[in-house]
Amino acid sequence: MAPDISPFVLFFASIFTSNILLANFLGMCSFISVSKDITSSNGLGMAVTMVMTITTALNWIVYHKIIIPFEIEYLRYIIFIIVIAAVVQILEMLIDRLSPNLYMSLGIFLPLITVNCAILGVTLFMQLRYYTFIQSIFYGLGSGLGWWLAIMALAAIRKRVDNSPNVPAALKGPGLTLIIIGIMAMAFIGFSGMLNVQ
């Protein structure tokens, strides 16, 4: 049975209070690696948002119109990943064609969206929580925008910290990045009681 949650509440909750990245810690690999550069972070954030929204809607349709009627639920993980891989492949070809500079800056991380656990995680949360089709679209879009917001915030903070003469050289790099992510996660989780998406 679908939860009685407004799609708009779901949308804002998935951005701020239940951020897929900072509250559920899904999609951390590319988040940490690409956030060194603001331009690449922006491009990857847009790509993740687009893939997450499209694949959540497509996987909802596939799950309810194919997987359940044909009783092949034991294959759902494989089918979900195939849908995600197909969408990423199409998106990769479009970015290569329309923006070669962005395609080169994203490098290996664009194909890696296929195995970004945040995208599969949103699909699985959508299925486990029995969201309706409209709820799923808002949840996928909100989760993508939340992921984009988090990577842009980290990229901006990292750029400012890297250029600051007050930060000790020994602390710069992965150590300080993880500390910043921890503080960001506490800030996002601090709002978790305001809106509930489960």
Accessible surface in RSA format (square Angstrom, percent):
REM  Atomic radii and reference values for relative SASA: ProtOr
REM  Chains: A
REM  Algorithm: Lee & Richards
REM  Probe-radius: 1.40
REM  Slices: 20
REM RES _ NUM      All-atoms   Total-Side   Main-Chain    Non-polar    All polar
REM                ABS   REL    ABS   REL    ABS   REL    ABS   REL    ABS   REL
RES MET A   1   206.77 107.1 153.49 101.6  53.28 126.9 129.81 110.4  76.96 102.0
RES ALA A   2    38.91  35.8  22.06  34.0  16.85  38.3  22.06  31.1  16.85  44.6
RES PRO A   3    34.05  24.8  19.50  17.8  14.55  52.9  29.94  24.7   4.11  25.5
RES ASP A   4   155.56 109.0 118.87 118.3  36.69  86.8  42.84 100.8 112.73 112.4
RES ILE A   5    27.30  15.5  18.37  13.7   8.93  21.5  22.38  16.1   4.92  13.4
RES SER A   6    52.13  44.1  37.65  50.2  14.49  33.4  34.07  72.5  18.07  25.3
RES PRO A   7    35.18  25.6  35.18  32.1   0.00   0.0  35.18  29.0   0.00   0.0
RES PHE A   8   127.78  63.9 127.66  79.1   0.12   0.3 127.78  77.5   0.00   0.0
RES VAL A   9    56.12  36.9  53.52  48.4   2.60   6.3  56.01  48.7   0.11   0.3
RES LEU A  10     0.00   0.0   0.00   0.0   0.00   0.0   0.00   0.0   0.00   0.0
RES PHE A  11    33.39  16.7  33.39  20.7   0.00   0.0  33.39  20.2   0.00   0.0
RES PHE A  12   101.43  50.7 101.43  62.8   0.00   0.0 101.43  61.5   0.00   0.0
RES ALA A  13     0.00   0.0   0.00   0.0   0.00   0.0   0.00   0.0   0.00   0.0
RES SER A  14     0.05   0.0   0.05   0.1   0.00   0.0   0.05   0.1   0.00   0.0
RES ILE A  15    15.15   8.6  15.15  11.3   0.00   0.0  15.15  10.9   0.00   0.0
RES PHE A  16    92.80  46.4  92.61  57.4   0.19   0.5  92.61  56.1   0.19   0.5
RES THR A  17     6.20   4.4   4.62   4.7   1.59   3.8   4.62   6.2   1.59   2.4
RES SER A  18    24.66  20.8  21.93  29.3   2.73   6.3   9.02  19.2  15.64  21.9
RES ASN A  19     0.00   0.0   0.00   0.0   0.00   0.0   0.00   0.0   0.00   0.0
RES ILE A  20     0.58   0.3   0.58   0.4   0.00   0.0   0.58   0.4   0.00   0.0
RES LEU A  21     0.00   0.0   0.00   0.0   0.00   0.0   0.00   0.0   0.00   0.0
RES LEU A  22     0.00   0.0   0.00   0.0   0.00   0.0   0.00   0.0   0.00   0.0
RES ALA A  23    29.97  27.6  11.68  18.0  18.29  41.6  11.68  16.5  18.29  48.5
RES ASN A  24    50.27  34.7  30.69  29.7  19.58  47.1   7.91  19.0  42.36  40.9
RES PHE A  25   103.20  51.6  88.66  54.9  14.54  37.8  88.66  53.8  14.54  41.6
RES LEU A  26    43.77  24.4  43.77  31.3   0.00   0.0  43.77  30.7   0.00   0.0
RES GLY A  27     3.87   4.8   0.00   N/A   3.87   4.8   3.74  10.3   0.13   0.3
RES MET A  28    42.62  22.1  40.59  26.9   2.03   4.8  40.59  34.5   2.03   2.7
RES CYS A  29   108.07  81.8  97.96 109.3  10.12  23.8  43.19 109.4  64.88  70.0
RES SER A  30    13.19  11.1  12.06  16.1   1.12   2.6   9.72  20.7   3.47   4.9
RES PHE A  31     0.00   0.0   0.00   0.0   0.00   0.0   0.00   0.0   0.00   0.0
RES ILE A  32    53.69  30.6  53.37  39.8   0.32   0.8  53.37  38.4   0.32   0.9
RES SER A  33    45.15  38.2  34.40  45.9  10.75  24.8  11.36  24.2  33.79  47.3
RES VAL A  34     9.50   6.2   3.20   2.9   6.30  15.2   8.35   7.3   1.15   3.1
RES SER A  35     0.00   0.0   0.00   0.0   0.00   0.0   0.00   0.0   0.00   0.0
RES LYS A  36   147.68  72.0 123.55  75.8  24.14  57.5  69.23  62.3  78.45  83.6
RES ASP A  37    67.87  47.5  65.24  64.9   2.63   6.2  26.96  63.5  40.91  40.8
RES ILE A  38    58.94  33.5  56.40  42.0   2.54   6.1  56.40  40.6   2.54   6.9
RES THR A  39    93.86  66.8  88.72  89.9   5.14  12.2  58.82  79.0  35.04  53.0
RES SER A  40    10.26   8.7  10.26  13.7   0.00   0.0   4.08   8.7   6.18   8.7
RES SER A  41     0.00   0.0   0.00   0.0   0.00   0.0   0.00   0.0   0.00   0.0
RES ASN A  42    52.20  36.0  52.20  50.4   0.00   0.0   3.07   7.4  49.14  47.5
RES GLY A  43     2.78   3.4   0.00   N/A   2.78   3.4   1.05   2.9   1.73   3.9
RES LEU A  44     0.42   0.2   0.42   0.3   0.00   0.0   0.42   0.3   0.00   0.0
RES GLY A  45     0.00   0.0   0.00   N/A   0.00   0.0   0.00   0.0   0.00   0.0
RES MET A  46    79.20  41.0  76.15  50.4   3.05   7.3  43.22  36.7  35.98  47.7
RES ALA A  47     2.63   2.4   0.38   0.6   2.25   5.1   2.53   3.6   0.11   0.3
RES VAL A  48     0.15   0.1   0.15   0.1   0.00   0.0   0.15   0.1   0.00   0.0
RES THR A  49    11.86   8.4  11.86  12.0   0.00   0.0  11.86  15.9   0.00   0.0
RES MET A  50    91.80  47.5  85.28  56.4   6.52  15.5  77.23  65.7  14.57  19.3
RES VAL A  51     0.20   0.1   0.20   0.2   0.00   0.0   0.20   0.2   0.00   0.0
RES MET A  52     0.07   0.0   0.07   0.0   0.00   0.0   0.07   0.1   0.00   0.0
RES THR A  53    27.80  19.8  27.70  28.1   0.09   0.2  27.35  36.7   0.45   0.7
RES ILE A  54    72.57  41.3  68.69  51.2   3.88   9.4  72.42  52.2   0.15   0.4
RES THR A  55     0.00   0.0   0.00   0.0   0.00   0.0   0.00   0.0   0.00   0.0
RES THR A  56     0.25   0.2   0.25   0.3   0.00   0.0   0.00   0.0   0.25   0.4
RES ALA A  57    16.76  15.4  16.76  25.9   0.00   0.0  16.76  23.6   0.00   0.0
RES LEU A  58    71.42  39.8  71.42  51.1   0.00   0.0  71.42  50.2   0.00   0.0
RES ASN A  59     0.00   0.0   0.00   0.0   0.00   0.0   0.00   0.0   0.00   0.0
RES TRP A  60    41.86  16.8  41.86  20.3   0.00   0.0  41.86  22.3   0.00   0.0
RES ILE A  61    73.53  41.8  73.53  54.8   0.00   0.0  73.53  52.9   0.00   0.0
RES VAL A  62    23.72  15.6  23.72  21.5   0.00   0.0  23.72  20.6   0.00   0.0
RES TYR A  63    24.69  11.5  24.69  14.0   0.00   0.0   7.32   5.5  17.36  21.4
RES HIS A  64    63.81  34.9  52.18  36.3  11.64  29.8  31.68  32.7  32.13  37.4
RES LYS A  65   134.03  65.4 120.39  73.9  13.64  32.5  64.42  58.0  69.61  74.1
RES ILE A  66    79.22  45.1  79.22  59.0   0.00   0.0  79.22  57.0   0.00   0.0
RES ILE A  67     0.00   0.0   0.00   0.0   0.00   0.0   0.00   0.0   0.00   0.0
RES ILE A  68    69.78  39.7  64.52  48.1   5.26  12.7  64.52  46.5   5.26  14.3
RES PRO A  69    79.81  58.2  43.35  39.5  36.45 132.5  54.64  45.1  25.17 156.4
RES PHE A  70   141.84  71.0 122.27  75.7  19.57  50.9 127.31  77.2  14.53  41.6
RES GLU A  71   140.91  80.9 124.34  94.1  16.56  39.4  40.25  77.8 100.66  82.2
RES ILE A  72    39.47  22.5  39.47  29.4   0.00   0.0  39.47  28.4   0.00   0.0
RES GLU A  73    74.03  42.5  72.68  55.0   1.35   3.2  14.87  28.8  59.16  48.3
RES TYR A  74   165.58  77.3 133.38  75.9  32.21  83.8 107.73  81.0  57.85  71.3
RES LEU A  75    63.18  35.2  62.85  45.0   0.32   0.8  63.18  44.4   0.00   0.0
RES ARG A  76    53.78  22.6  53.78  27.4   0.00   0.0   0.65   0.9  53.13  32.2
RES TYR A  77   106.11  49.5 106.04  60.3   0.06   0.2  74.08  55.7  32.02  39.5
RES ILE A  78   102.80  58.5 101.26  75.4   1.54   3.7 102.53  73.8   0.27   0.7
RES ILE A  79    32.95  18.7  32.95  24.5   0.00   0.0  32.95  23.7   0.00   0.0
RES PHE A  80     0.00   0.0   0.00   0.0   0.00   0.0   0.00   0.0   0.00   0.0
RES ILE A  81    73.35  41.7  73.35  54.6   0.00   0.0  73.35  52.8   0.00   0.0
RES ILE A  82   105.56  60.1 103.10  76.8   2.46   5.9 104.82  75.5   0.74   2.0
RES VAL A  83    20.89  13.7  17.91  16.2   2.97   7.2  20.89  18.1   0.00   0.0
RES ILE A  84     0.81   0.5   0.81   0.6   0.00   0.0   0.81   0.6   0.00   0.0
RES ALA A  85    36.43  33.5  32.88  50.7   3.55   8.1  33.12  46.6   3.31   8.8
RES ALA A  86    51.12  47.0  42.45  65.5   8.67  19.7  50.27  70.8   0.85   2.3
RES VAL A  87    17.43  11.5  16.20  14.7   1.23   3.0  16.81  14.6   0.63   1.7
RES VAL A  88     2.37   1.6   2.36   2.1   0.01   0.0   2.36   2.0   0.01   0.0
RES GLN A  89    98.12  54.9  97.94  71.6   0.17   0.4  33.66  71.6  64.46  48.9
RES ILE A  90    99.50  56.6  99.07  73.8   0.43   1.0  99.07  71.3   0.43   1.2
RES LEU A  91    12.22   6.8  11.32   8.1   0.91   2.3  12.03   8.4   0.20   0.5
RES GLU A  92    24.80  14.2  24.80  18.8   0.00   0.0   4.72   9.1  20.08  16.4
RES MET A  93   112.28  58.1 104.07  68.9   8.21  19.5  70.03  59.5  42.24  56.0
RES LEU A  94    90.56  50.4  90.09  64.4   0.47   1.2  90.56  63.6   0.00   0.0
RES ILE A  95    20.06  11.4  18.16  13.5   1.90   4.6  20.05  14.4   0.01   0.0
RES ASP A  96    68.27  47.8  61.77  61.5   6.51  15.4   3.35   7.9  64.92  64.7
RES ARG A  97   201.41  84.6 174.72  89.1  26.69  63.6  52.09  71.2 149.32  90.5
RES LEU A  98   139.94  77.9 109.14  78.1  30.79  77.4 111.57  78.4  28.37  76.3
RES SER A  99    39.83  33.7  36.24  48.4   3.59   8.3  24.64  52.5  15.19  21.3
RES PRO A 100    77.64  56.6  77.26  70.4   0.37   1.4  77.64  64.1   0.00   0.0
RES ASN A 101   128.70  88.8 122.37 118.3   6.33  15.2  32.01  77.0  96.69  93.5
RES LEU A 102    34.05  19.0  29.69  21.2   4.36  10.9  33.11  23.3   0.94   2.5
RES TYR A 103    61.98  28.9  60.36  34.3   1.62   4.2  29.39  22.1  32.59  40.2
RES MET A 104   145.38  75.3 127.39  84.3  17.98  42.8 106.34  90.4  39.04  51.7
RES SER A 105    54.55  46.1  23.66  31.6  30.89  71.1  34.95  74.4  19.60  27.5
RES LEU A 106     1.17   0.7   0.00   0.0   1.17   2.9   0.75   0.5   0.42   1.1
RES GLY A 107    38.80  47.8   0.00   N/A  38.80  47.8  31.48  86.4   7.31  16.4
RES ILE A 108   114.16  65.0 105.29  78.4   8.87  21.4 108.65  78.2   5.51  14.9
RES PHE A 109    52.11  26.1  51.43  31.9   0.68   1.8  51.43  31.2   0.68   2.0
RES LEU A 110     0.35   0.2   0.35   0.3   0.00   0.0   0.35   0.2   0.00   0.0
RES PRO A 111    48.92  35.7  42.32  38.6   6.60  24.0  43.31  35.8   5.61  34.9
RES LEU A 112    74.53  41.5  71.64  51.2   2.89   7.3  72.20  50.7   2.32   6.2
RES ILE A 113     2.75   1.6   1.52   1.1   1.23   3.0   2.59   1.9   0.16   0.4
RES THR A 114    32.06  22.8  26.23  26.6   5.82  13.9  19.36  26.0  12.70  19.2
RES VAL A 115   106.50  70.1  81.04  73.4  25.46  61.3  88.39  76.8  18.11  49.1
RES ASN A 116    12.36   8.5   3.06   3.0   9.31  22.4  10.60  25.5   1.77   1.7
RES CYS A 117    62.15  47.0  57.23  63.8   4.93  11.6  33.20  84.1  28.95  31.2
RES ALA A 118     0.00   0.0   0.00   0.0   0.00   0.0   0.00   0.0   0.00   0.0
RES ILE A 119     0.41   0.2   0.19   0.1   0.22   0.5   0.19   0.1   0.22   0.6
RES LEU A 120    42.09  23.4  42.03  30.1   0.06   0.2  42.03  29.5   0.06   0.2
RES GLY A 121     9.37  11.5   0.00   N/A   9.37  11.5   8.74  24.0   0.62   1.4
RES VAL A 122     0.00   0.0   0.00   0.0   0.00   0.0   0.00   0.0   0.00   0.0
RES THR A 123     0.03   0.0   0.03   0.0   0.00   0.0   0.00   0.0   0.03   0.0
RES LEU A 124    40.28  22.4  40.28  28.8   0.00   0.0  40.28  28.3   0.00   0.0
RES PHE A 125    47.31  23.7  47.31  29.3   0.00   0.0  47.31  28.7   0.00   0.0
RES MET A 126     0.92   0.5   0.34   0.2   0.58   1.4   0.00   0.0   0.92   1.2
RES GLN A 127    21.08  11.8  15.34  11.2   5.73  13.7   2.72   5.8  18.36  13.9
RES LEU A 128   113.93  63.5  98.28  70.3  15.66  39.4 100.58  70.6  13.36  35.9
RES ARG A 129    34.65  14.5  26.02  13.3   8.63  20.5  21.01  28.7  13.64   8.3
RES TYR A 130   141.55  66.1 131.13  74.6  10.43  27.1  90.76  68.2  50.79  62.6
RES TYR A 131     3.96   1.8   0.00   0.0   3.96  10.3   0.00   0.0   3.96   4.9
RES THR A 132    56.71  40.3  53.36  54.1   3.35   8.0  52.25  70.2   4.46   6.7
RES PHE A 133    63.92  32.0  62.34  38.6   1.58   4.1  62.34  37.8   1.58   4.5
RES ILE A 134    91.39  52.0  91.25  68.0   0.14   0.3  91.25  65.7   0.14   0.4
RES GLN A 135     9.95   5.6   9.95   7.3   0.00   0.0   2.86   6.1   7.09   5.4
RES SER A 136     0.00   0.0   0.00   0.0   0.00   0.0   0.00   0.0   0.00   0.0
RES ILE A 137    47.96  27.3  47.96  35.7   0.00   0.0  47.96  34.5   0.00   0.0
RES PHE A 138    51.30  25.7  51.09  31.6   0.21   0.5  51.30  31.1   0.00   0.0
RES TYR A 139     3.09   1.4   3.09   1.8   0.00   0.0   0.59   0.4   2.50   3.1
RES GLY A 140     0.00   0.0   0.00   N/A   0.00   0.0   0.00   0.0   0.00   0.0
RES LEU A 141    61.51  34.3  61.51  44.0   0.00   0.0  61.51  43.2   0.00   0.0
RES GLY A 142     0.00   0.0   0.00   N/A   0.00   0.0   0.00   0.0   0.00   0.0
RES SER A 143     0.76   0.6   0.76   1.0   0.00   0.0   0.00   0.0   0.76   1.1
RES GLY A 144     0.00   0.0   0.00   N/A   0.00   0.0   0.00   0.0   0.00   0.0
RES LEU A 145    51.33  28.6  48.53  34.7   2.80   7.0  48.53  34.1   2.80   7.5
RES GLY A 146     0.00   0.0   0.00   N/A   0.00   0.0   0.00   0.0   0.00   0.0
RES TRP A 147     0.00   0.0   0.00   0.0   0.00   0.0   0.00   0.0   0.00   0.0
RES TRP A 148    64.22  25.8  64.22  31.1   0.00   0.0  62.25  33.2   1.97   3.2
RES LEU A 149    74.65  41.6  69.16  49.5   5.49  13.8  74.11  52.0   0.54   1.5
RES ALA A 150     0.00   0.0   0.00   0.0   0.00   0.0   0.00   0.0   0.00   0.0
RES ILE A 151     0.00   0.0   0.00   0.0   0.00   0.0   0.00   0.0   0.00   0.0
RES MET A 152    54.14  28.0  52.34  34.6   1.80   4.3  52.57  44.7   1.57   2.1
RES ALA A 153    34.69  31.9  24.87  38.4   9.82  22.3  34.01  47.9   0.67   1.8
RES LEU A 154     0.00   0.0   0.00   0.0   0.00   0.0   0.00   0.0   0.00   0.0
RES ALA A 155     0.45   0.4   0.08   0.1   0.38   0.9   0.08   0.1   0.38   1.0
RES ALA A 156    49.32  45.3  42.88  66.2   6.44  14.6  44.16  62.2   5.16  13.7
RES ILE A 157    63.97  36.4  61.42  45.8   2.55   6.1  63.97  46.1   0.00   0.0
RES ARG A 158    25.19  10.6  24.36  12.4   0.83   2.0   4.08   5.6  21.12  12.8
RES LYS A 159   116.71  56.9 112.62  69.1   4.09   9.7  63.95  57.6  52.76  56.2
RES ARG A 160   194.05  81.5 185.60  94.6   8.45  20.1  64.57  88.2 129.49  78.5
RES VAL A 161    28.51  18.8  27.49  24.9   1.02   2.5  28.51  24.8   0.00   0.0
RES ASP A 162    75.07  52.6  60.75  60.5  14.32  33.9  21.73  51.1  53.34  53.2
RES ASN A 163   109.58  75.6  80.16  77.5  29.42  70.8  31.98  77.0  77.60  75.0
RES SER A 164    27.64  23.4  22.67  30.2   4.98  11.5  18.58  39.6   9.07  12.7
RES PRO A 165   126.81  92.4  89.37  81.5  37.44 136.1 100.61  83.1  26.20 162.8
RES ASN A 166   133.13  91.8 104.05 100.6  29.08  70.0  32.85  79.1 100.28  96.9
RES VAL A 167    30.44  20.0  22.61  20.5   7.82  18.9  23.92  20.8   6.52  17.7
RES PRO A 168    82.60  60.2  70.31  64.1  12.29  44.7  82.45  68.1   0.15   0.9
RES ALA A 169    90.37  83.1  68.68 106.0  21.69  49.3  70.03  98.6  20.35  53.9
RES ALA A 170   107.86  99.2  64.94 100.2  42.92  97.6  77.75 109.5  30.11  79.8
RES LEU A 171    73.90  41.2  71.45  51.1   2.45   6.1  73.36  51.5   0.54   1.4
RES LYS A 172    71.23  34.8  55.50  34.1  15.73  37.4  28.63  25.8  42.60  45.4
RES GLY A 173    29.39  36.2   0.00   N/A  29.39  36.2  24.68  67.7   4.70  10.5
RES PRO A 174   107.16  78.1 101.56  92.6   5.60  20.4 106.77  88.2   0.39   2.4
RES GLY A 175    38.14  47.0   0.00   N/A  38.14  47.0  31.94  87.6   6.20  13.9
RES LEU A 176    23.69  13.2  23.69  16.9   0.00   0.0  23.69  16.6   0.00   0.0
RES THR A 177     5.09   3.6   4.67   4.7   0.42   1.0   1.07   1.4   4.02   6.1
RES LEU A 178   103.75  57.8  94.92  67.9   8.83  22.2  95.29  66.9   8.47  22.8
RES ILE A 179    88.07  50.1  80.40  59.9   7.68  18.5  86.92  62.6   1.16   3.1
RES ILE A 180    17.53  10.0  17.05  12.7   0.48   1.2  17.45  12.6   0.08   0.2
RES ILE A 181     8.15   4.6   8.15   6.1   0.00   0.0   8.15   5.9   0.00   0.0
RES GLY A 182    32.46  40.0   0.00   N/A  32.46  40.0  31.24  85.7   1.22   2.7
RES ILE A 183   100.86  57.4  99.92  74.4   0.94   2.3  99.92  72.0   0.94   2.5
RES MET A 184    16.00   8.3  13.44   8.9   2.56   6.1  16.00  13.6   0.00   0.0
RES ALA A 185     6.36   5.8   6.36   9.8   0.00   0.0   6.36   9.0   0.00   0.0
RES MET A 186   132.29  68.5 121.68  80.5  10.60  25.2  84.12  71.5  48.17  63.8
RES ALA A 187    56.67  52.1  42.18  65.1  14.49  33.0  54.75  77.1   1.92   5.1
RES PHE A 188    30.78  15.4  29.42  18.2   1.36   3.5  30.78  18.7   0.00   0.0
RES ILE A 189    71.65  40.8  68.97  51.4   2.68   6.5  68.97  49.7   2.68   7.3
RES GLY A 190    64.61  79.7   0.00   N/A  64.61  79.7  33.59  92.2  31.03  69.5
RES PHE A 191   109.47  54.8 109.22  67.7   0.24   0.6 109.47  66.4   0.00   0.0
RES SER A 192    54.03  45.7  42.90  57.3  11.13  25.6  21.57  45.9  32.45  45.5
RES GLY A 193    78.70  97.1   0.00   N/A  78.70  97.1  44.39 121.8  34.31  76.9
RES MET A 194   141.89  73.5 109.62  72.5  32.27  76.8 106.94  90.9  34.95  46.3
RES LEU A 195    58.10  32.4  54.68  39.1   3.42   8.6  57.28  40.2   0.82   2.2
RES ASN A 196   106.83  73.7  91.95  88.9  14.89  35.8  31.15  75.0  75.68  73.2
RES VAL A 197     1.41   0.9   1.29   1.2   0.11   0.3   1.29   1.1   0.11   0.3
RES GLN A 198   143.58  80.3 101.45  74.1  42.13 100.3  38.01  80.9 105.57  80.1
END  Absolute sums over single chains surface
CHAIN  1 A    10249.0       8827.7       1421.3       7324.5       2924.5
END  Absolute sums over all chains
TOTAL         10249.0       8827.7       1421.3       7324.5       2924.5
